[in-house]
Amino acid sequence: MLSLNVVTLLYLVASVCFIQALKGLSHPTTSRRGNAFGMIGMTIAVLTTGALIARLSQAPAIGLAWVLVGLLVGGTAGTIMARRVEMTKMPELVAFMHSMIGLAAVFIAIAAVAEPHAFGIAAVGTPIPFGNRIELFIGSFVGAITFSGSVIAFGKLSGKYKLRVFRGAPVQFAGQHMLNLLLGVAMLACGVWFVLTQGWTPFVLMLAIAFVLGVLIIIPIGGADMPVVVSMLNSYSGWAAAGIGFSLNNPMLIIAGSLVGSSGAILSYIMCKAMNRSFFNVILGGFGGEANSGAAAGEQVQRPVKSGSPDDAAFMLTNAETVVIVPGYGLAVARAQHALKELTSKLVARGVDVKYAIHPVAGRMPGHMNVLLAEAEVPYEQVFEMDDINSEFGQVDVVLVLGANDVVNPAAKTDPKSAIAGMPILEAYKARTVIVNKRSMAAGYAGLDNELFYLDKTMMVFGDAKKVVEDMVKAVE
């Protein structure tokens, strides 16, 4: 059996691996190495924890058997989901994983309150120390909010469920913010009650309110803010794990949870900055609550646009010297990234300078477009972030927008009354020619009309992105 010193050393090694994983994931060229570090660190942490549980168990063999059963069930489920999930469904998978982390934190807290001696928190028959009660309270209510909030986010991202709370549109009602405030105060009051008394009644009430609050926090947030929500829930799951780690005196859980929590919080800030949004406005559902200054979907179709065929688009692309491609969620839905890679390869072979422009909130989760392009093995040197490429649009011959909408909407700069006013966008409207591929003239997740589509320099090519791009490839050939 492992000694406590060896356990501490192994936890330290796993922590270093997690730090290296985050460092590696900061850039596409080192992401594979970062993932490898993460898997190694998690393997060390899980096996070490399993050995520690077996060591502390009254029946080590039985304790180790339960650990192995858990690893087998969880590992099998994770492997099946990872192999089956489509790239377009990755945001839903991330939301699902966040919900499981939150629920795990809640279950651990319940077990720790029921039998604190089994976790080494207190001796049999003695009360839980005051500090541990605070940690259990924080870890459990954050975990509960994370679970129910992630379930709602999963439903909104999936778009398959008919319940109103799972729709992409914000769900709002009179007195919503006041209700959230009252529930938050009640949850904290029950938490204080639990800390003072260690009673089951306040603990259960606190968890129930937290589950409800998680739903109410997320339902008023519109689909356009989903990238922020995903990163925010990622942060919540980390803090929930860290809080439970303090309760269990488990340094590995504290370190891993703190890394996830802090990195998720930083990412949420970056996402909000990219949308010119206040983090608190996102949490309060401000995006969906603002008046829509754009035209309704029915009015958009009636406005005249210039449309063309894939052959027309291919002619423009092959006769350009510089081309910038702006991918969006429509590209992911159509699974057109491989066809797009083939198109760009043929354009580059003809001497065309091709670049990809990525908006921080394009897609349904942070980095969604980067992952899609990496899957198609698009060279990293062709991919540019918004801040790095916006200054070049004025000199670009052709911009090809594939399934993107809100992230190229000029209203963010020209209409101070727009719901996205002030949001940094990819300045595609500055290019000499713009080609936009969409299935229809339907509005994006923000529900706004896009003036880019009606410019004289813009040509709309309607249809499925994969089919359109494949037709472009044939025309280029």
C-alpha positions as CSV (number, residue, x, y, z in Angstrom):
1,M,0.0,0.0,0.0
2,L,1.1,3.6,-0.7
3,S,2.4,5.7,2.2
4,L,1.0,9.2,2.7
5,N,4.3,10.7,1.6
6,V,4.2,8.8,-1.6
7,V,0.6,9.8,-2.2
8,T,1.6,13.5,-1.6
9,L,4.5,13.1,-4.1
10,L,2.3,11.5,-6.7
11,Y,-0.4,14.3,-6.3
12,L,2.4,16.8,-6.8
13,V,3.5,15.1,-10.0
14,A,-0.1,15.0,-11.2
15,S,-0.5,18.8,-10.4
16,V,2.6,19.6,-12.5
17,C,1.1,17.6,-15.4
18,F,-2.1,19.6,-15.1
19,I,-0.2,22.9,-15.2
20,Q,1.7,21.7,-18.2
21,A,-1.6,20.6,-19.9
22,L,-3.0,24.1,-19.5
23,K,0.2,25.6,-20.9
24,G,0.2,23.2,-23.9
25,L,-3.5,23.9,-24.7
26,S,-2.7,27.7,-25.0
27,H,-1.6,27.2,-28.6
28,P,-2.7,24.8,-31.4
29,T,0.9,23.6,-32.1
30,T,1.3,22.4,-28.5
31,S,-2.2,21.2,-27.9
32,R,-1.5,17.5,-28.5
33,R,1.3,17.6,-25.9
34,G,-1.0,19.5,-23.5
35,N,-3.7,16.8,-23.9
36,A,-1.1,14.1,-23.3
37,F,0.0,15.9,-20.1
38,G,-3.6,16.2,-19.0
39,M,-4.3,12.5,-19.5
40,I,-1.1,11.4,-17.7
41,G,-1.9,13.7,-14.8
42,M,-5.4,12.5,-14.5
43,T,-4.3,8.8,-14.7
44,I,-1.8,9.4,-11.8
45,A,-4.4,11.3,-9.8
46,V,-7.2,8.7,-10.2
47,L,-4.9,5.6,-9.5
48,T,-3.3,7.3,-6.5
49,T,-6.8,8.2,-5.1
50,G,-7.9,4.7,-5.7
51,A,-4.9,3.3,-3.8
52,L,-5.5,5.8,-1.0
53,I,-9.1,4.8,-0.7
54,A,-8.1,1.1,-0.5
55,R,-5.5,1.9,2.1
56,L,-8.0,3.8,4.4
57,S,-10.8,1.2,3.9
58,Q,-11.5,-1.3,6.6
59,A,-11.6,-3.9,3.8
60,P,-8.9,-2.8,1.3
61,A,-9.7,-5.4,-1.3
62,I,-13.4,-4.4,-1.3
63,G,-12.5,-0.7,-1.4
64,L,-10.2,-1.2,-4.3
65,A,-12.8,-3.3,-6.1
66,W,-15.3,-0.4,-5.8
67,V,-12.8,2.0,-7.2
68,L,-12.0,-0.3,-10.2
69,V,-15.8,-0.7,-10.9
70,G,-16.2,3.1,-10.9
71,L,-13.2,3.5,-13.2
72,L,-14.5,0.8,-15.6
73,V,-18.1,2.2,-15.7
74,G,-17.0,5.8,-16.1
75,G,-14.2,5.1,-18.5
76,T,-16.4,3.0,-20.7
77,A,-19.1,5.6,-20.8
78,G,-16.6,8.4,-21.5
79,T,-14.9,6.3,-24.3
80,I,-18.3,5.6,-26.0
81,M,-19.4,9.2,-25.9
82,A,-16.0,10.5,-27.1
83,R,-16.1,8.1,-30.1
84,R,-19.7,8.9,-31.0
85,V,-19.8,12.6,-30.5
86,E,-19.9,14.7,-33.7
87,M,-17.7,17.9,-33.8
88,T,-20.9,20.0,-34.0
89,K,-22.1,18.4,-30.7
90,M,-18.9,19.1,-28.8
91,P,-20.5,22.1,-26.9
92,E,-23.3,19.9,-25.6
93,L,-20.8,17.3,-24.5
94,V,-18.8,19.9,-22.7
95,A,-22.0,21.1,-20.9
96,F,-22.8,17.6,-20.0
97,M,-19.4,17.0,-18.5
98,H,-19.8,20.2,-16.4
99,S,-23.1,19.0,-15.1
100,M,-21.5,15.7,-14.0
101,I,-18.7,17.5,-12.2
102,G,-21.3,19.6,-10.3
103,L,-23.4,16.6,-9.4
104,A,-20.3,14.7,-8.2
105,A,-19.5,17.6,-5.9
106,V,-23.0,17.5,-4.5
107,F,-22.9,13.7,-3.9
108,I,-19.6,13.9,-2.2
109,A,-20.8,16.7,0.1
110,I,-23.9,14.7,1.0
111,A,-21.7,11.6,1.8
112,A,-19.3,13.8,3.8
113,V,-22.2,15.3,5.9
114,A,-23.7,11.8,6.4
115,E,-20.5,10.1,7.5
116,P,-17.7,12.6,8.1
117,H,-15.6,10.0,9.8
118,A,-15.3,8.0,6.6
119,F,-13.6,10.9,5.0
120,G,-11.3,11.7,7.9
121,I,-13.1,15.0,8.6
122,A,-14.2,14.1,12.1
123,A,-14.1,11.2,14.6
124,V,-17.2,9.0,15.0
125,G,-19.8,10.8,17.1
126,T,-18.1,14.2,16.9
127,P,-19.4,17.2,15.0
128,I,-17.9,18.4,11.7
129,P,-15.3,21.2,12.3
130,F,-16.7,24.7,11.7
131,G,-14.3,25.3,8.8
132,N,-15.2,22.1,7.0
133,R,-18.9,22.9,7.3
134,I,-18.3,26.2,5.4
135,E,-16.3,24.3,2.7
136,L,-19.0,21.7,2.3
137,F,-21.7,24.5,2.1
138,I,-19.8,26.4,-0.6
139,G,-18.8,23.3,-2.6
140,S,-22.3,21.8,-2.5
141,F,-24.2,24.8,-3.5
142,V,-21.8,25.7,-6.3
143,G,-22.0,22.1,-7.5
144,A,-25.8,22.2,-7.5
145,I,-26.0,25.4,-9.5
146,T,-23.4,24.0,-11.9
147,F,-25.4,20.8,-12.4
148,S,-28.8,22.3,-13.1
149,G,-27.4,25.3,-15.0
150,S,-25.3,22.9,-17.2
151,V,-28.4,20.8,-17.9
152,I,-30.2,23.9,-19.2
153,A,-27.2,24.9,-21.3
154,F,-27.1,21.4,-22.7
155,G,-30.7,21.7,-23.8
156,K,-30.2,25.2,-25.3
157,L,-27.2,24.1,-27.2
158,S,-28.8,20.9,-28.5
159,G,-32.0,22.5,-29.7
160,K,-33.8,19.1,-29.8
161,Y,-36.1,19.5,-26.9
162,K,-39.5,21.2,-27.0
163,L,-39.6,22.5,-23.4
164,R,-39.5,26.3,-23.4
165,V,-36.5,26.4,-21.0
166,F,-34.4,24.5,-23.5
167,R,-35.0,26.9,-26.4
168,G,-32.3,29.1,-27.6
169,A,-34.4,32.2,-27.1
170,P,-34.3,33.8,-23.6
171,V,-37.0,32.8,-21.1
172,Q,-38.0,35.9,-19.1
173,F,-40.9,36.8,-16.8
174,A,-41.9,39.7,-14.6
175,G,-40.0,39.9,-11.3
176,Q,-37.4,37.4,-12.5
177,H,-34.3,39.2,-11.1
178,M,-36.0,39.8,-7.8
179,L,-37.0,36.1,-7.5
180,N,-33.3,35.2,-8.2
181,L,-32.2,37.6,-5.5
182,L,-34.6,36.3,-2.9
183,L,-33.7,32.7,-3.7
184,G,-30.0,33.6,-3.4
185,V,-30.5,35.2,0.0
186,A,-32.6,32.2,1.1
187,M,-29.9,29.8,-0.1
188,L,-27.2,31.7,1.8
189,A,-29.4,31.8,4.9
190,C,-29.9,28.0,4.8
191,G,-26.1,27.7,4.4
192,V,-25.4,29.8,7.4
193,W,-28.0,27.7,9.3
194,F,-26.3,24.5,8.3
195,V,-22.8,25.9,9.3
196,L,-24.1,26.8,12.7
197,T,-26.1,23.6,13.4
198,Q,-24.9,20.9,11.0
199,G,-28.6,20.1,10.5
200,W,-29.9,18.1,7.6
201,T,-32.9,20.3,7.1
202,P,-31.0,23.5,6.2
203,F,-28.5,21.5,4.1
204,V,-31.3,19.8,2.0
205,L,-33.1,23.2,1.6
206,M,-29.9,24.9,0.5
207,L,-29.3,22.2,-2.1
208,A,-32.9,22.4,-3.4
209,I,-32.8,26.2,-3.7
210,A,-29.4,25.9,-5.5
211,F,-30.7,23.5,-8.0
212,V,-33.6,25.8,-8.8
213,L,-31.4,28.8,-8.9
214,G,-29.1,27.1,-11.4
215,V,-32.1,26.8,-13.8
216,L,-33.3,30.4,-13.3
217,I,-29.8,31.8,-13.8
218,I,-29.4,30.2,-17.3
219,I,-32.9,30.3,-18.8
220,P,-32.9,34.1,-19.4
221,I,-29.6,33.9,-21.3
222,G,-30.0,33.9,-25.1
223,G,-28.2,31.6,-27.5
224,A,-25.8,34.3,-28.6
225,D,-24.3,34.3,-25.1
226,M,-23.8,30.5,-25.0
227,P,-20.0,30.6,-25.4
228,V,-19.8,32.8,-22.3
229,V,-22.1,30.4,-20.4
230,V,-20.1,27.4,-21.3
231,S,-16.8,28.9,-20.0
232,M,-18.7,30.3,-17.0
233,L,-20.0,26.8,-16.1
234,N,-16.5,25.4,-16.6
235,S,-15.3,27.9,-14.0
236,Y,-18.1,26.9,-11.6
237,S,-17.3,23.2,-11.9
238,G,-13.7,23.9,-11.0
239,W,-14.6,25.9,-7.9
240,A,-17.1,23.3,-6.8
241,A,-14.3,20.7,-7.0
242,A,-11.9,22.9,-5.2
243,G,-14.4,23.5,-2.4
244,I,-15.0,19.8,-1.9
245,G,-11.2,19.3,-2.0
246,F,-10.8,21.6,1.0
247,S,-13.4,19.6,2.9
248,L,-11.7,16.3,2.1
249,N,-8.2,17.8,2.7
250,N,-7.3,16.5,-0.8
251,P,-4.6,18.7,-2.3
252,M,-5.0,17.2,-5.8
253,L,-8.7,18.1,-5.9
254,I,-7.9,21.6,-4.6
255,I,-5.2,22.2,-7.2
256,A,-7.1,20.7,-10.2
257,G,-10.3,22.5,-9.2
258,S,-8.5,25.8,-8.8
259,L,-6.8,25.5,-12.2
260,V,-10.2,24.8,-13.9
261,G,-12.0,27.5,-11.9
262,S,-9.4,30.2,-12.5
263,S,-8.9,29.4,-16.2
264,G,-12.6,29.3,-16.8
265,A,-13.1,32.6,-15.1
266,I,-10.3,34.2,-17.3
267,L,-11.9,32.7,-20.4
268,S,-15.3,34.0,-19.4
269,Y,-13.7,37.5,-19.1
270,I,-12.1,37.1,-22.5
271,M,-15.4,36.0,-24.1
272,C,-17.3,39.0,-22.5
273,K,-14.6,41.4,-23.7
274,A,-14.9,39.9,-27.2
275,M,-18.6,40.7,-27.1
276,N,-18.3,44.1,-25.4
277,R,-20.5,42.6,-22.7
278,S,-20.4,42.9,-18.9
279,F,-20.1,39.5,-17.2
280,F,-22.9,40.5,-14.8
281,N,-25.1,41.5,-17.8
282,V,-24.7,38.0,-19.2
283,I,-25.6,36.4,-15.9
284,L,-28.6,38.6,-15.6
285,G,-29.7,37.7,-19.1
286,G,-29.3,41.2,-20.5
287,F,-28.6,40.1,-24.0
288,G,-31.9,38.5,-24.5
289,G,-33.7,41.1,-22.5
290,E,-32.8,44.0,-24.8
291,A,-35.0,45.2,-27.5
292,N,-34.2,43.9,-30.9
293,S,-33.5,46.8,-33.2
294,G,-33.1,44.6,-36.3
295,A,-35.8,43.6,-38.6
296,A,-37.9,40.5,-37.9
297,A,-37.1,37.3,-39.7
298,G,-40.0,37.7,-42.0
299,E,-38.9,41.2,-43.1
300,Q,-35.4,40.1,-43.9
301,V,-36.5,37.9,-46.8
302,Q,-38.3,40.8,-48.4
303,R,-35.3,43.0,-48.7
304,P,-33.4,42.6,-52.0
305,V,-30.0,40.9,-52.0
306,K,-27.6,40.0,-54.7
307,S,-27.3,36.2,-55.1
308,G,-25.0,34.0,-57.1
309,S,-24.0,30.4,-57.7
310,P,-21.0,28.5,-56.4
311,D,-19.5,28.8,-59.8
312,D,-19.7,32.6,-59.5
313,A,-18.1,32.5,-56.1
314,A,-15.3,30.2,-57.4
315,F,-14.6,32.7,-60.2
316,M,-14.2,35.5,-57.8
317,L,-12.0,33.5,-55.5
318,T,-9.6,32.3,-58.2
319,N,-9.2,35.8,-59.6
320,A,-8.4,37.3,-56.2
321,E,-4.9,37.9,-54.8
322,T,-6.0,37.8,-51.2
323,V,-8.9,35.8,-49.6
324,V,-10.0,35.8,-46.0
325,I,-12.4,33.0,-44.9
326,V,-14.7,33.6,-41.9
327,P,-16.0,30.3,-40.6
328,G,-19.2,30.1,-38.4
329,Y,-21.5,27.6,-36.8
330,G,-23.1,26.9,-40.2
331,L,-19.8,25.4,-41.3
332,A,-19.8,23.1,-38.3
333,V,-23.4,22.0,-38.9
334,A,-22.7,21.1,-42.5
335,R,-19.3,19.4,-41.6
336,A,-17.8,21.4,-44.4
337,Q,-14.3,21.9,-42.9
338,H,-12.6,19.1,-45.0
339,A,-14.2,20.4,-48.2
340,L,-13.1,23.9,-47.2
341,K,-9.5,22.7,-46.7
342,E,-9.5,21.2,-50.2
343,L,-10.8,24.5,-51.6
344,T,-8.1,26.6,-49.9
345,S,-5.4,24.1,-51.0
346,K,-6.4,24.6,-54.6
347,L,-6.6,28.4,-54.2
348,V,-3.1,28.4,-52.6
349,A,-1.8,26.3,-55.5
350,R,-3.0,29.0,-57.8
351,G,-1.1,31.6,-56.0
352,V,-3.9,33.1,-53.9
353,D,-3.0,34.2,-50.4
354,V,-5.6,32.6,-48.1
355,K,-6.2,33.3,-44.4
356,Y,-8.8,32.2,-41.9
357,A,-10.3,34.8,-39.5
358,I,-11.6,33.5,-36.2
359,H,-13.9,35.5,-33.9
360,P,-13.5,34.5,-30.2
361,V,-17.2,33.7,-29.9
362,A,-17.8,32.1,-33.3
363,G,-19.6,28.7,-32.9
364,R,-21.2,27.4,-29.7
365,M,-18.2,27.3,-27.4
366,P,-14.8,29.0,-27.0
367,G,-12.4,27.7,-29.7
368,H,-15.1,25.8,-31.6
369,M,-13.9,27.1,-35.0
370,N,-10.2,26.4,-34.2
371,V,-11.1,22.8,-33.3
372,L,-13.0,22.3,-36.6
373,L,-10.1,23.7,-38.7
374,A,-7.5,21.7,-36.7
375,E,-9.6,18.5,-37.4
376,A,-9.3,19.3,-41.1
377,E,-5.5,19.8,-40.7
378,V,-5.6,23.4,-41.8
379,P,-2.1,24.9,-41.3
380,Y,-1.8,26.9,-38.1
381,E,-0.1,29.7,-39.9
382,Q,-3.2,30.4,-42.0
383,V,-5.4,30.9,-38.9
384,F,-5.6,34.3,-37.4
385,E,-7.5,35.7,-34.4
386,M,-9.8,38.8,-34.7
387,D,-7.3,41.3,-33.2
388,D,-4.5,40.1,-35.5
389,I,-6.4,40.2,-38.8
390,N,-9.0,43.0,-38.5
391,S,-6.5,45.6,-39.8
392,E,-6.1,43.7,-43.0
393,F,-9.7,43.6,-44.2
394,G,-9.4,46.9,-46.0
395,Q,-6.8,45.4,-48.4
396,V,-8.5,42.1,-48.9
397,D,-9.9,41.2,-52.3
398,V,-12.5,38.7,-51.3
399,V,-13.9,37.7,-47.9
400,L,-15.8,34.3,-47.8
401,V,-18.2,34.1,-44.9
402,L,-19.4,30.5,-44.2
403,G,-22.3,30.2,-41.9
404,A,-21.3,33.1,-39.7
405,N,-23.7,35.9,-38.9
406,D,-23.5,38.0,-35.7
407,V,-19.7,38.1,-35.6
408,V,-19.6,40.0,-39.0
409,N,-22.7,42.2,-38.4
410,P,-21.7,45.9,-39.1
411,A,-24.6,47.0,-36.8
412,A,-22.2,46.4,-33.9
413,K,-20.3,49.5,-35.1
414,T,-23.0,51.5,-37.0
415,D,-26.1,51.2,-34.9
416,P,-25.8,52.4,-31.3
417,K,-29.3,51.0,-30.5
418,S,-28.5,47.5,-31.6
419,A,-28.4,44.8,-29.0
420,I,-24.8,44.0,-30.1
421,A,-23.7,47.7,-30.2
422,G,-20.0,48.0,-29.4
423,M,-19.3,44.3,-29.8
424,P,-16.0,43.7,-31.6
425,I,-16.6,42.1,-34.9
426,L,-14.6,40.7,-37.8
427,E,-14.6,43.7,-40.2
428,A,-15.5,41.8,-43.3
429,Y,-17.5,44.7,-44.6
430,K,-14.3,46.6,-45.4
431,A,-13.2,44.1,-48.0
432,R,-13.5,44.8,-51.7
433,T,-15.9,41.9,-52.3
434,V,-17.8,39.7,-49.8
435,I,-19.3,36.3,-50.5
436,V,-21.7,35.0,-47.8
437,N,-22.9,31.4,-47.7
438,K,-26.0,30.7,-45.7
439,R,-28.9,28.3,-45.9
440,S,-31.4,31.2,-45.8
441,M,-31.8,34.8,-44.7
442,A,-32.7,33.8,-41.2
443,A,-31.2,35.8,-38.4
444,G,-28.3,34.6,-36.2
445,Y,-28.5,33.7,-32.6
446,A,-28.8,37.4,-31.6
447,G,-32.0,37.7,-33.7
448,L,-30.7,40.7,-35.6
449,D,-30.8,41.6,-39.3
450,N,-27.3,41.8,-40.8
451,E,-26.6,44.8,-43.1
452,L,-23.6,43.0,-44.5
453,F,-25.9,40.8,-46.6
454,Y,-27.4,43.8,-48.4
455,L,-24.3,45.7,-49.3
456,D,-23.6,46.2,-53.1
457,K,-20.3,44.4,-52.7
458,T,-21.9,41.3,-51.1
459,M,-23.0,38.2,-53.0
460,M,-25.2,35.7,-51.2
461,V,-24.7,32.0,-52.1
462,F,-27.6,30.0,-50.6
463,G,-27.3,26.3,-49.7
464,D,-25.7,23.8,-47.4
465,A,-22.1,24.9,-46.7
466,K,-20.6,21.5,-47.6
467,K,-22.5,21.2,-50.9
468,V,-21.7,24.8,-51.8
469,V,-18.0,24.4,-51.0
470,E,-17.7,21.1,-52.9
471,D,-19.3,22.8,-55.9
472,M,-16.7,25.6,-55.6
473,V,-13.9,23.0,-55.6
474,K,-15.3,21.5,-58.8
475,A,-15.5,24.9,-60.4
476,V,-11.9,25.8,-59.4
477,E,-10.7,22.5,-60.9
